[in-house]
Amino acid sequence: YISSAGLGRTPPRDVLSVAPKAANEALVQYLAKEEGVHGIRANSVAVGVIETGIFKRLEAEGVFDAAWKEAVLSTLPLKHFGQPEDIAEAAAFF
């Protein structure tokens, strides 16, 4: 599953993205607990801010303004937002 590192946060106007990821995260946790005893693993790739279409739309609408981007970037070790291909490589690994 592809999840989100930001599930504990509530970004504005992002419910359609966050709610399904929260459900998937709960599913993975339950599967891991219930099926782990049989040697079956359940994994998810929890991603942070990725520059996708929705990111660019919210940026254009001013939801992700310069102050927000600066604040978020200051918390990221690599100091840049992720790209879709970063997630593709992680997902392909599993």
C-alpha positions in Angstrom: 0.0 0.0 0.0 1.0 3.6 -0.5 0.4 5.6 2.6 1.3 9.0 3.9 3.8 10.2 6.5 1.5 13.1 7.2 -1.5 11.2 8.5 -1.2 12.8 11.9 -1.5 16.2 10.4 -4.7 17.7 8.9 -3.6 19.8 5.8 -6.3 22.1 4.5 -8.5 20.8 1.7 -6.8 17.4 1.6 -9.5 15.1 3.0 -10.0 13.2 -0.3 -6.3 12.3 -0.2 -5.8 11.7 3.5 -9.0 9.7 4.4 -8.3 6.7 2.1 -4.7 6.6 3.1 -5.7 6.5 6.8 -8.0 3.6 6.0 -5.2 1.7 4.2 -2.8 2.3 7.0 -5.3 0.8 9.5 -5.8 -2.1 7.2 -2.0 -2.8 7.0 -1.7 -2.6 10.7 -4.5 -5.1 11.3 -3.2 -7.4 8.5 0.2 -7.4 10.1 -1.1 -8.3 13.5 -3.6 -10.9 12.3 -1.5 -12.6 9.6 2.0 -12.0 11.0 1.6 -15.1 13.2 1.4 -17.1 9.9 4.5 -15.5 8.5 2.6 -13.2 6.2 3.9 -9.6 6.1 2.0 -6.4 5.4 3.9 -3.3 4.4 3.1 0.2 3.3 5.2 3.0 1.8 4.6 6.1 3.9 5.5 9.1 1.8 5.7 12.8 2.6 5.0 15.8 0.4 5.2 14.8 -3.2 5.1 17.3 -6.1 2.1 15.8 -7.9 -0.9 17.3 -9.8 -2.8 17.9 -6.5 0.2 19.6 -5.0 0.6 21.9 -8.0 -3.1 22.7 -8.0 -3.1 23.6 -4.2 0.0 25.6 -4.8 -1.6 27.6 -7.6 -4.7 28.2 -5.4 -2.5 29.6 -2.7 -3.2 26.8 -0.2 0.5 25.9 -0.2 2.0 29.4 0.0 5.6 30.3 0.3 5.6 30.4 4.1 4.0 26.9 4.3 6.5 25.5 1.8 9.5 27.1 3.7 8.2 25.7 7.0 7.8 22.2 5.6 11.1 22.2 3.7 12.9 23.2 6.8 11.8 19.9 8.4 13.0 17.7 5.6 16.5 16.2 5.7 17.0 16.6 1.9 15.4 20.1 1.8 13.2 19.3 -1.2 9.8 17.8 -1.9 9.7 14.3 -3.2 9.0 13.4 -6.8 6.6 10.7 -8.1 9.5 8.6 -9.4 10.9 8.5 -5.8 7.7 6.6 -4.8 7.7 4.4 -7.8 11.2 3.1 -6.9 10.2 2.4 -3.3 7.0 0.7 -4.3 8.8 -1.4 -6.9 11.2 -2.6 -4.2 8.3 -4.3 -2.4 
